[in-house]
Amino acid sequence: MKSLMVITDAQYAGTMIECFGRLSGPRFGPVTVLCCFTGHPIEPMTPLTQERLISGEGLLRAVHQALKASGDGLQDVDIAYLRDPDPVASVLKTIDAHAFDCLIIGTEGRIGETYQDASFAERLFRFAPCETLLIDAVPSGSIEKRRILVPMGASMTKDSLSFALDLAHQGGTVVPLLVGPAFGTDARATARKELELKLREIGIDISDKFAPDVIVAANTMQGLVRALRPDDTMLITASSVQVLHRFHQLWNEKKVPASARGTVAVYSPARRERIDALRDWQSRYLPKLNATERVRVFDMLLAGARFSPDFLIMMGMATAIAALGLLQNSGAVVIGAMLVAPLMSPLIGVGFALVQGNIRLFNLSIRSIVGGIGIGFCLSVLIGFLNPNEDFTAEIIARTTPEIRDLLVAFISGAAAAYAFARPNLAGALAGVAIAAALVPPLAAAGIGLSRGVWSVFEGAAILHVTNLVAITLGAATTFRVLGIQGVRLGIGPALWARRAILTLALATVLISAPLFYRSAAKVVEGPTRPMAYPVSSALYDAFRHRIEKEPGLELILTGRSPVPERGFFIGILLGADGPVPHELRRDLRRIVKETIGAEADVKIYTLQKAGVEADE
């Protein structure tokens, strides 16, 4: 491993080299200090010679003198220089050309407020392809008992603490630091328990090299600023320099002089290491299922996928409940049918079988799905025939207008169901997933529509049902694949039948998406399905009625308010009238609105002319 330190300002050369001398160690390998100049003529990275040192710029002499004054620790460091109108691009090319593994840069007192005025070091930090250490250094004295504080944030990994240990090779102490909320006398003890848990999660054994500590504060940044002493170095793992901006902002607000500030270093792993860190994150929060867990999931899905009398009875009862709830326009009954339906287990079983290549589970699950859908559809058609003269309710109509968002809901529901099957502690979430997926109500709506010969109802509900079947299966398969379920056949990947089945499902998703996109676009043009007006409060209605009853020849018929208050509060009143409506009435009604709800409103009065009804002879 070899490292490149970049310096551009002679004023900060001594501080930067002194700070690096405190932190340098075997991890960085051979180090080259690169002095960067802006302008012409263009000079690529060139080793410093004695002649150029004598005749060269002050930056070269400042770096050379700082290295000589650093003692024995940095005597073998090479010095080079380059000149380019765009030094950032030139340094990035140099890193690639010379295969540097680590880049060390200093802020040199410049931290940009916005992206446009980002400093040279900030731009290098953002685009460097290698491991990068950005140091906001301050002059310091002895290195004895120096602490390297490592905040235990969300981005903390074992590699970050290992990097801090490498920096503490000269006798420093690594301090894993947790900032806990200040909520009372138990705040510090609670924070210590949390810190111990975090260290165990990332696999760190407490030893003499670590001195864990906690601090309580109103927020994390205030706690970090308070914990950082002038002779400390705080190492933060991050992918941007935003944290440095926040440090400087707090220092400026508190008027902390530069001599009282500690050194802050921001560490960014190399890009390939960031991919490894992402995998570590996945293994931490989405751990792979072990052999025992995979067998347990298989047993659960195999039991739920069997085409048995119990499955048929539950499917029939779920469909009957859903159909009757749709005809009654009862959302509660429809939700109950979703909870009773057993169709989710075989669908998740199909997803598991496709990823694992388990033909037995696949056949059992498909048999149950086809049989369950057949029984449910026939039963819903029968119930529709037995209730022939009823209008289509709002609950039925709601299942006949599928759109692309229904596909997304079903996919996420399938993924959630598979995750709940894989985690025994999440078994209680399956009921909520069953409600979100809504497999049986569209099936019942399709049967009712067919029984009455209404093609549009049958078509819309059938499309929604097929959408749910396909998307739930794909969502479950995706989740199981992420959790480590896989099968190999003859060393060439999944079985041919499984690949064909997955391809068929993907093709079905594409074909289904066409009518879903069409219906989504039509729904945008038609507008949302909601009432034109909402009822006013009972207090406001009573106040309107008492006032209108005082006017002869007027009768209150209807009142309503606008459904979107953000576009202006509107109240409409429909009156039956023998003649014109007095102007004073409209003024009084506005006053009543303001006194009742405390806001102005545009009150519109509409009238229906009263007419007599002929008496029966």
C-alpha positions as CSV (number, residue, x, y, z in Angstrom):
1,M,0.0,0.0,0.0
2,K,1.2,3.5,-0.8
3,S,-0.2,6.9,0.0
4,L,-0.3,10.4,-1.5
5,M,-0.5,13.5,0.6
6,V,-1.5,16.6,-1.3
7,I,-0.6,20.1,-0.1
8,T,-1.3,23.4,-1.9
9,D,-0.6,26.2,0.7
10,A,2.8,26.9,2.3
11,Q,1.1,28.5,5.3
12,Y,-0.5,25.2,6.3
13,A,2.3,22.8,5.3
14,G,3.8,22.6,8.7
15,T,0.5,22.0,10.5
16,M,-0.5,19.3,8.0
17,I,2.8,17.5,8.2
18,E,2.9,17.7,12.0
19,C,-0.7,16.3,12.2
20,F,0.1,13.5,9.8
21,G,3.3,12.7,11.8
22,R,1.0,12.1,14.8
23,L,-1.3,9.8,12.8
24,S,1.0,8.1,10.3
25,G,1.9,4.5,10.6
26,P,2.6,1.3,8.7
27,R,-0.9,1.3,7.2
28,F,-0.1,4.2,4.9
29,G,3.1,2.5,3.5
30,P,5.5,4.7,1.4
31,V,4.2,8.3,1.4
32,T,4.6,10.9,-1.3
33,V,4.0,14.5,-0.5
34,L,2.7,16.2,-3.6
35,C,2.9,20.0,-3.8
36,C,0.2,21.2,-6.2
37,F,0.4,24.4,-8.2
38,T,-2.2,26.0,-10.4
39,G,-1.4,27.5,-13.9
40,H,0.9,27.0,-16.8
41,P,3.2,25.4,-17.9
42,I,1.6,22.0,-17.3
43,E,3.9,19.7,-15.3
44,P,2.9,16.2,-14.4
45,M,4.0,14.7,-11.0
46,T,7.7,15.1,-10.9
47,P,10.1,14.1,-8.0
48,L,11.7,17.1,-6.3
49,T,15.4,17.7,-7.0
50,Q,17.9,19.8,-5.1
51,E,18.1,22.3,-7.9
52,R,14.3,22.7,-8.0
53,L,14.2,23.0,-4.2
54,I,16.7,25.9,-4.4
55,S,15.0,27.7,-7.3
56,G,11.4,26.6,-6.7
57,E,8.4,28.1,-5.0
58,G,8.0,28.7,-1.2
59,L,5.6,25.7,-0.9
60,L,8.4,23.3,-1.8
61,R,10.7,24.8,0.8
62,A,8.0,24.9,3.4
63,V,7.2,21.2,2.9
64,H,10.9,20.2,2.9
65,Q,11.6,22.2,6.2
66,A,8.4,20.7,7.9
67,L,9.6,17.2,7.0
68,K,13.0,17.9,8.4
69,A,11.5,19.3,11.6
70,S,9.2,16.3,12.1
71,G,11.9,14.1,13.4
72,D,12.7,10.5,12.5
73,G,9.1,9.5,11.8
74,L,8.8,11.1,8.3
75,Q,12.4,11.1,7.1
76,D,11.7,8.6,4.3
77,V,8.8,10.5,2.7
78,D,9.3,11.5,-0.9
79,I,8.4,15.0,-2.2
80,A,7.0,15.7,-5.7
81,Y,5.2,18.5,-7.4
82,L,2.8,19.1,-10.3
83,R,1.3,22.1,-12.0
84,D,-2.0,22.2,-13.9
85,P,-4.8,24.7,-14.6
86,D,-7.2,22.1,-13.2
87,P,-5.2,20.6,-10.3
88,V,-8.1,18.4,-9.1
89,A,-8.3,16.5,-12.4
90,S,-4.5,16.3,-12.5
91,V,-4.4,14.8,-9.0
92,L,-7.1,12.2,-9.8
93,K,-5.2,11.2,-13.0
94,T,-2.0,10.9,-10.9
95,I,-3.8,8.6,-8.4
96,D,-4.8,6.3,-11.2
97,A,-1.5,6.4,-13.1
98,H,0.6,5.6,-10.0
99,A,-1.9,3.3,-8.3
100,F,-2.0,5.1,-5.0
101,D,-4.1,3.3,-2.4
102,C,-4.7,6.2,0.0
103,L,-5.1,10.0,-0.4
104,I,-4.4,12.4,2.5
105,I,-5.5,16.0,2.1
106,G,-6.0,18.9,4.4
107,T,-8.7,21.6,4.4
108,E,-6.0,24.2,4.8
109,G,-8.5,26.5,6.6
110,R,-10.9,26.5,3.7
111,I,-14.4,25.0,3.9
112,G,-16.8,26.0,1.2
113,E,-20.4,27.1,2.1
114,T,-22.0,25.6,-1.0
115,Y,-21.2,23.2,-3.8
116,Q,-20.1,26.1,-6.0
117,D,-17.4,27.4,-3.6
118,A,-16.2,24.0,-2.4
119,S,-12.5,24.0,-1.7
120,F,-9.8,22.0,-3.6
121,A,-9.7,19.4,-0.8
122,E,-13.5,19.0,-0.8
123,R,-13.6,18.3,-4.5
124,L,-10.8,15.8,-4.2
125,F,-12.6,14.1,-1.3
126,R,-15.8,13.8,-3.3
127,F,-14.2,12.2,-6.4
128,A,-11.1,10.4,-5.3
129,P,-11.3,6.7,-6.3
130,C,-9.1,5.5,-3.4
131,E,-9.3,5.5,0.4
132,T,-9.3,9.1,1.5
133,L,-8.5,10.9,4.7
134,L,-9.5,14.6,4.9
135,I,-7.9,16.3,7.9
136,D,-9.0,19.6,9.4
137,A,-5.8,20.0,11.3
138,V,-4.8,22.4,14.1
139,P,-1.3,22.8,15.6
140,S,-0.7,20.7,18.6
141,G,2.1,19.7,20.9
142,S,3.1,16.3,22.4
143,I,1.5,13.1,21.3
144,E,1.5,11.6,24.7
145,K,-1.9,10.2,25.8
146,R,-3.5,11.4,22.6
147,R,-7.0,10.3,22.1
148,I,-8.7,9.3,18.8
149,L,-12.4,9.7,19.2
150,V,-14.6,7.6,16.9
151,P,-18.3,8.6,17.0
152,M,-20.5,5.5,17.0
153,G,-23.0,6.7,14.3
154,A,-25.0,4.8,11.8
155,S,-22.1,4.5,9.4
156,M,-19.8,2.9,12.0
157,T,-18.2,-0.4,10.9
158,K,-15.5,-2.6,12.2
159,D,-13.1,-1.3,9.5
160,S,-13.5,2.2,10.8
161,L,-12.4,1.2,14.3
162,S,-9.5,-0.8,12.8
163,F,-8.5,2.2,10.8
164,A,-8.5,4.2,14.1
165,L,-6.3,1.6,15.8
166,D,-3.8,1.9,12.9
167,L,-3.7,5.7,13.5
168,A,-3.2,5.2,17.3
169,H,0.0,3.2,16.8
170,Q,2.2,5.8,18.6
171,G,0.7,5.3,22.0
172,G,-2.7,7.0,21.4
173,T,-6.0,5.6,22.7
174,V,-9.0,4.9,20.5
175,V,-12.2,6.1,22.2
176,P,-15.5,4.7,20.7
177,L,-17.8,7.6,21.6
178,L,-21.6,7.6,21.8
179,V,-23.6,10.8,22.2
180,G,-26.8,9.9,24.1
181,P,-29.9,12.1,24.7
182,A,-30.0,14.2,27.9
183,F,-33.2,13.1,29.6
184,G,-32.3,12.8,33.3
185,T,-30.1,11.0,35.8
186,D,-30.3,7.7,33.9
187,A,-29.1,9.2,30.6
188,R,-25.4,8.3,30.9
189,A,-26.1,4.7,32.1
190,T,-28.5,4.2,29.3
191,A,-26.0,5.5,26.8
192,R,-23.3,3.1,28.1
193,K,-25.6,0.2,27.6
194,E,-26.4,1.3,24.1
195,L,-22.6,1.7,23.3
196,E,-21.9,-1.8,24.6
197,L,-24.7,-3.2,22.4
198,K,-23.3,-1.3,19.3
199,L,-19.8,-2.6,19.9
200,R,-21.1,-6.2,20.2
201,E,-23.1,-5.8,17.0
202,I,-20.1,-4.9,15.0
203,G,-17.9,-7.6,16.6
204,I,-15.5,-5.5,18.6
205,D,-13.9,-6.9,21.7
206,I,-13.1,-4.3,24.4
207,S,-9.4,-4.4,25.1
208,D,-6.7,-2.1,26.4
209,K,-6.6,-0.4,22.9
210,F,-10.2,0.9,23.4
211,A,-11.5,3.2,26.0
212,P,-15.3,3.5,25.3
213,D,-16.9,6.7,26.5
214,V,-20.3,8.4,26.4
215,I,-21.5,11.9,26.6
216,V,-25.0,13.2,27.0
217,A,-26.1,16.3,25.1
218,A,-29.2,17.9,23.5
219,N,-28.0,16.7,20.0
220,T,-25.2,14.7,18.5
221,M,-23.2,17.6,17.1
222,Q,-23.2,19.5,20.3
223,G,-22.0,16.4,22.1
224,L,-19.2,15.8,19.7
225,V,-18.0,19.4,20.0
226,R,-18.0,19.2,23.7
227,A,-16.1,15.9,23.7
228,L,-13.3,17.1,21.4
229,R,-10.4,18.5,23.3
230,P,-7.6,20.6,21.6
231,D,-5.1,17.6,21.7
232,D,-7.7,15.1,20.4
233,T,-8.3,13.8,16.9
234,M,-11.9,12.9,16.0
235,L,-12.2,10.3,13.2
236,I,-15.5,10.3,11.4
237,T,-16.5,7.9,8.6
238,A,-18.5,9.7,6.0
239,S,-19.0,10.1,2.3
240,S,-19.2,13.9,2.3
241,V,-17.7,16.8,4.2
242,Q,-21.0,18.1,5.5
243,V,-20.0,17.1,9.0
244,L,-17.0,19.5,8.8
245,H,-19.4,22.3,7.9
246,R,-21.4,21.6,11.0
247,F,-18.3,21.6,13.2
248,H,-17.2,24.9,11.9
249,Q,-20.7,26.4,12.3
250,L,-20.9,25.4,15.9
251,W,-17.4,26.6,16.6
252,N,-18.2,29.9,15.1
253,E,-21.5,30.2,17.0
254,K,-19.7,29.5,20.3
255,K,-16.8,31.7,19.3
256,V,-14.3,28.9,19.9
257,P,-10.7,30.1,19.0
258,A,-8.7,27.9,16.6
259,S,-6.2,27.1,19.4
260,A,-9.0,25.5,21.4
261,R,-10.3,23.3,18.6
262,G,-9.3,19.7,18.1
263,T,-8.4,18.0,14.9
264,V,-11.3,16.5,12.9
265,A,-10.5,13.9,10.2
266,V,-13.1,12.5,7.8
267,Y,-12.4,9.1,6.5
268,S,-14.0,7.7,3.3
269,P,-13.3,4.1,2.2
270,A,-12.3,3.3,-1.4
271,R,-15.2,2.7,-3.7
272,R,-14.6,-1.0,-3.8
273,E,-14.6,-0.9,0.0
274,R,-17.9,1.0,0.0
275,I,-19.4,-1.9,-1.9
276,D,-18.1,-4.2,0.8
277,A,-19.6,-1.9,3.4
278,L,-22.9,-2.1,1.6
279,R,-22.7,-5.9,1.8
280,D,-21.8,-5.7,5.5
281,W,-24.9,-3.5,6.0
282,Q,-27.0,-6.0,4.1
283,S,-25.7,-8.9,6.2
284,R,-26.3,-7.0,9.4
285,Y,-29.9,-5.8,8.6
286,L,-30.9,-8.5,6.1
287,P,-29.0,-11.6,7.4
288,K,-29.0,-14.7,5.2
289,L,-31.1,-17.6,6.4
290,N,-29.1,-20.5,7.7
291,A,-29.9,-24.1,6.9
292,T,-32.2,-24.6,9.9
293,E,-34.2,-21.5,9.1
294,R,-34.5,-22.4,5.4
295,V,-35.9,-25.8,6.4
296,R,-38.4,-24.2,8.8
297,V,-39.7,-21.8,6.1
298,F,-40.0,-24.7,3.7
299,D,-42.0,-26.7,6.2
300,M,-44.3,-23.8,6.9
301,L,-44.9,-23.1,3.2
302,L,-45.4,-26.8,2.4
303,A,-48.0,-27.1,5.1
304,G,-49.9,-24.0,3.8
305,A,-49.6,-25.0,0.2
306,R,-51.4,-28.4,0.5
307,F,-54.6,-28.7,-1.5
308,S,-56.7,-30.2,1.4
309,P,-60.3,-30.1,2.5
310,D,-59.3,-27.5,5.1
311,F,-57.9,-25.3,2.3
312,L,-61.1,-25.6,0.2
313,I,-63.4,-25.0,3.2
314,M,-61.5,-21.8,4.2
315,M,-61.3,-20.6,0.6
316,G,-65.0,-21.1,0.1
317,M,-65.9,-19.3,3.3
318,A,-63.5,-16.5,2.6
319,T,-65.1,-16.0,-0.9
320,A,-68.6,-16.1,0.5
321,I,-67.8,-13.5,3.2
322,A,-66.1,-11.3,0.6
323,A,-69.0,-11.6,-1.9
324,L,-71.6,-10.8,0.8
325,G,-69.6,-7.9,2.1
326,L,-69.2,-6.5,-1.4
327,L,-73.0,-6.7,-1.9
328,Q,-73.7,-5.1,1.5
329,N,-71.1,-2.4,0.8
330,S,-69.4,-3.3,4.1
331,G,-65.7,-2.6,4.2
332,A,-65.4,-4.3,7.6
333,V,-66.8,-7.6,6.2
334,V,-64.5,-7.4,3.2
335,I,-61.5,-7.0,5.5
336,G,-62.7,-10.0,7.4
337,A,-62.7,-12.1,4.2
338,M,-59.1,-11.0,3.5
339,L,-58.0,-12.4,6.9
340,V,-59.8,-15.7,6.4
341,A,-58.5,-16.4,2.9
342,P,-55.7,-19.0,2.8
343,L,-54.5,-18.1,-0.7
344,M,-51.4,-16.1,0.5
345,S,-49.4,-19.2,1.7
346,P,-49.4,-21.1,-1.7
347,L,-48.5,-17.8,-3.5
348,I,-45.5,-17.3,-1.2
349,G,-44.7,-21.0,-1.7
350,V,-44.5,-20.5,-5.5
351,G,-42.0,-17.6,-4.9
352,F,-39.9,-19.8,-2.6
353,A,-40.0,-22.8,-5.0
354,L,-38.9,-20.7,-8.0
355,V,-35.9,-19.3,-6.2
356,Q,-35.0,-22.7,-4.7
357,G,-35.8,-24.7,-7.8
358,N,-38.1,-27.0,-5.8
359,I,-40.5,-28.6,-8.3
360,R,-42.5,-30.5,-5.6
361,L,-43.4,-27.3,-3.7
362,F,-44.1,-25.5,-6.9
363,N,-46.6,-28.1,-8.1
364,L,-48.3,-28.3,-4.8
365,S,-48.6,-24.5,-4.6
366,I,-49.9,-24.1,-8.2
367,R,-52.5,-26.9,-7.6
368,S,-53.7,-25.1,-4.5
369,I,-53.8,-21.7,-6.2
370,V,-55.7,-23.0,-9.2
371,G,-58.1,-25.1,-7.1
372,G,-58.7,-22.2,-4.6
373,I,-59.4,-19.7,-7.4
374,G,-61.7,-22.1,-9.2
375,I,-63.8,-22.8,-6.1
376,G,-63.9,-19.1,-5.1
377,F,-64.9,-17.9,-8.6
378,C,-67.7,-20.5,-8.9
379,L,-69.0,-19.6,-5.5
380,S,-69.0,-15.9,-6.2
381,V,-70.8,-16.4,-9.5
382,L,-73.4,-18.5,-7.6
383,I,-73.9,-15.7,-4.9
384,G,-74.2,-13.2,-7.7
385,F,-77.0,-15.2,-9.3
386,L,-78.8,-15.4,-6.0
387,N,-78.7,-11.6,-5.7
388,P,-79.6,-10.5,-9.2
389,N,-81.4,-7.2,-8.7
390,E,-79.0,-5.3,-6.5
391,D,-76.9,-2.4,-7.9
392,F,-73.1,-2.6,-7.9
393,T,-72.0,-1.1,-4.6
394,A,-69.0,1.2,-4.0
395,E,-67.0,-1.7,-2.6
396,I,-67.5,-3.6,-5.9
397,I,-66.7,-0.6,-8.1
398,A,-63.5,0.0,-6.1
399,R,-62.2,-3.4,-7.2
400,T,-62.9,-2.7,-10.9
401,T,-60.5,0.1,-11.5
402,P,-57.0,-1.3,-11.1
403,E,-54.0,0.9,-11.8
404,I,-50.2,0.7,-11.8
405,R,-50.0,1.5,-8.1
406,D,-52.0,-1.7,-7.4
407,L,-49.1,-3.6,-9.0
408,L,-46.6,-1.9,-6.7
409,V,-48.8,-2.5,-3.6
410,A,-49.0,-6.2,-4.5
411,F,-45.3,-6.6,-5.1
412,I,-44.4,-4.9,-1.8
413,S,-47.1,-7.0,0.0
414,G,-45.5,-10.2,-1.4
415,A,-42.1,-9.1,-0.3
416,A,-43.4,-8.3,3.2
417,A,-45.2,-11.6,3.4
418,A,-42.0,-13.5,2.5
419,Y,-40.0,-11.6,5.0
420,A,-42.6,-12.3,7.7
421,F,-42.4,-16.0,6.9
422,A,-38.7,-15.9,7.2
423,R,-38.7,-14.2,10.6
424,P,-40.7,-16.0,13.3
425,N,-41.0,-12.9,15.4
426,L,-42.9,-11.2,12.6
427,A,-45.7,-13.8,12.2
428,G,-48.2,-11.3,13.5
429,A,-47.6,-9.0,10.5
430,L,-49.0,-11.6,8.1
431,A,-52.6,-10.5,8.9
432,G,-51.7,-6.9,7.8
433,V,-50.1,-8.2,4.7
434,A,-53.2,-10.2,3.8
435,I,-55.3,-7.1,4.1
436,A,-52.9,-5.1,2.0
437,A,-52.8,-7.8,-0.7
438,A,-56.6,-8.2,-1.0
439,L,-56.6,-11.4,-3.0
440,V,-60.2,-12.7,-2.5
441,P,-62.4,-9.5,-2.9
442,P,-61.3,-8.9,-6.6
443,L,-62.1,-12.6,-7.3
444,A,-65.5,-12.2,-5.7
445,A,-66.2,-9.0,-7.6
446,A,-65.3,-10.7,-10.9
447,G,-67.7,-13.5,-10.2
448,I,-70.5,-11.1,-9.3
449,G,-69.8,-9.1,-12.5
450,L,-69.9,-12.2,-14.7
451,S,-73.1,-13.5,-13.1
452,R,-74.9,-10.3,-14.1
453,G,-73.3,-10.1,-17.6
454,V,-71.5,-6.8,-16.9
455,W,-68.2,-7.3,-18.8
456,S,-66.5,-4.1,-17.5
457,V,-66.9,-5.2,-13.9
458,F,-65.6,-8.7,-14.6
459,E,-62.7,-7.4,-16.7
460,G,-61.5,-4.8,-14.1
461,A,-61.8,-7.1,-11.1
462,A,-60.1,-10.0,-13.0
463,I,-57.2,-7.8,-14.1
464,L,-56.7,-6.7,-10.4
465,H,-56.8,-10.3,-9.2
466,V,-54.3,-11.5,-11.8
467,T,-52.1,-8.4,-11.0
468,N,-52.1,-9.4,-7.3
469,L,-51.2,-13.0,-8.1
470,V,-48.3,-12.2,-10.3
471,A,-46.8,-9.3,-8.3
472,I,-47.1,-11.1,-4.9
473,T,-45.2,-14.1,-6.3
474,L,-42.4,-11.9,-7.8
475,G,-42.2,-9.9,-4.6
476,A,-41.9,-13.1,-2.5
477,A,-39.3,-14.6,-4.9
478,T,-37.2,-11.4,-4.7
479,T,-37.2,-11.3,-0.9
480,F,-36.3,-15.0,-0.6
481,R,-33.4,-14.5,-3.0
482,V,-32.1,-11.5,-0.9
483,L,-32.3,-13.7,2.2
484,G,-30.1,-16.4,0.7
485,I,-32.6,-18.9,-0.7
486,Q,-31.1,-20.4,-3.8
487,G,-30.8,-23.7,-5.6
488,V,-28.2,-25.0,-8.0
489,R,-28.8,-27.7,-10.7
490,L,-25.8,-29.4,-12.2
491,G,-23.7,-26.4,-11.3
492,I,-25.3,-24.2,-14.0
493,G,-27.8,-22.3,-11.9
494,P,-31.5,-22.7,-11.3
495,A,-33.4,-25.5,-13.1
496,L,-34.7,-24.8,-16.6
497,W,-38.3,-25.0,-15.5
498,A,-37.7,-22.4,-12.8
499,R,-36.1,-20.0,-15.3
500,R,-38.9,-20.4,-17.7
501,A,-41.5,-19.8,-14.9
502,I,-39.7,-16.7,-13.8
503,L,-39.5,-15.5,-17.4
504,T,-43.3,-16.2,-17.8
505,L,-44.1,-14.2,-14.7
506,A,-41.9,-11.3,-15.8
507,L,-43.6,-11.3,-19.2
508,A,-47.0,-11.4,-17.6
509,T,-46.1,-8.4,-15.5
510,V,-45.2,-6.5,-18.6
511,L,-48.4,-7.5,-20.3
512,I,-50.5,-6.5,-17.3
513,S,-48.7,-3.2,-17.0
514,A,-50.2,-2.0,-20.3
515,P,-53.8,-1.9,-19.2
516,L,-52.8,-0.7,-15.7
517,F,-50.9,2.3,-17.2
518,Y,-53.9,3.0,-19.4
519,R,-56.3,2.9,-16.5
520,S,-54.0,5.1,-14.4
521,A,-53.8,7.7,-17.2
522,A,-57.6,7.6,-17.5
523,K,-58.0,8.1,-13.8
524,V,-55.8,11.2,-13.9
525,V,-58.0,12.7,-16.6
526,E,-61.3,11.7,-14.9
527,G,-60.2,12.9,-11.5
528,P,-60.4,11.2,-8.1
529,T,-63.4,9.3,-7.1
530,R,-64.6,11.4,-4.1
531,P,-67.8,13.3,-3.3
532,M,-68.3,16.8,-4.8
533,A,-68.9,18.2,-1.3
534,Y,-68.5,17.1,2.3
535,P,-71.1,17.7,5.0
536,V,-70.8,20.7,7.2
537,S,-70.6,20.3,11.0
538,S,-73.8,19.8,12.9
539,A,-73.2,23.1,14.8
540,L,-73.0,25.0,11.5
541,Y,-76.0,23.2,10.0
542,D,-78.1,24.0,13.0
543,A,-77.1,27.6,12.9
544,F,-77.9,27.8,9.2
545,R,-81.3,26.2,9.8
546,H,-82.3,28.5,12.7
547,R,-81.4,31.6,10.6
548,I,-83.1,30.4,7.4
549,E,-86.3,29.5,9.3
550,K,-86.8,33.2,10.2
551,E,-87.2,34.0,6.5
552,P,-90.7,33.4,5.1
553,G,-90.9,31.4,2.0
554,L,-87.4,29.8,2.4
555,E,-86.6,26.2,3.2
556,L,-83.1,24.6,3.8
557,I,-82.6,21.5,1.5
558,L,-78.9,20.7,1.4
559,T,-75.6,22.1,2.7
560,G,-72.0,21.1,1.8
561,R,-68.4,22.3,2.0
562,S,-65.5,22.1,-0.5
563,P,-63.4,18.8,-0.4
564,V,-60.1,20.6,-0.7
565,P,-59.8,23.5,1.9
566,E,-56.3,24.5,0.6
567,R,-57.9,25.8,-2.6
568,G,-60.3,28.1,-0.7
569,F,-63.0,27.3,1.8
570,F,-66.3,27.1,0.0
571,I,-69.8,26.4,1.5
572,G,-72.8,25.7,-0.7
573,I,-76.4,26.0,0.4
574,L,-79.4,24.8,-1.5
575,L,-82.7,26.4,-0.6
576,G,-86.3,26.0,-1.7
577,A,-87.6,29.5,-2.3
578,D,-90.9,31.2,-3.2
579,G,-89.1,34.3,-4.3
580,P,-85.7,36.1,-4.3
581,V,-83.3,35.5,-1.4
582,P,-82.7,38.6,0.8
583,H,-79.2,40.1,0.7
584,E,-79.1,40.3,4.5
585,L,-79.4,36.5,4.7
586,R,-76.2,35.9,2.7
587,R,-74.4,38.4,4.9
588,D,-75.7,36.7,8.1
589,L,-74.7,33.2,6.8
590,R,-71.1,34.4,6.2
591,R,-71.1,35.8,9.7
592,I,-72.4,32.6,11.2
593,V,-69.6,30.7,9.4
594,K,-66.9,33.0,10.7
595,E,-68.3,32.8,14.3
596,T,-68.7,29.0,14.2
597,I,-65.4,27.8,12.6
598,G,-63.3,30.9,13.0
599,A,-62.4,31.4,9.3
600,E,-63.7,33.3,6.3
601,A,-65.6,31.3,3.7
602,D,-67.2,31.9,0.3
603,V,-70.9,31.1,0.9
604,K,-72.8,30.3,-2.3
605,I,-76.6,30.1,-2.2
606,Y,-78.5,28.2,-4.8
607,T,-82.3,28.1,-5.0
608,L,-85.0,25.8,-6.3
609,Q,-88.3,27.5,-7.2
610,K,-91.1,26.0,-5.2
611,A,-94.1,24.7,-7.1
612,G,-97.4,23.4,-5.9
613,V,-98.4,19.8,-6.2
614,E,-101.8,19.0,-7.5
615,A,-104.1,17.4,-5.0
616,D,-105.4,13.9,-5.7
617,E,-109.0,13.7,-6.9
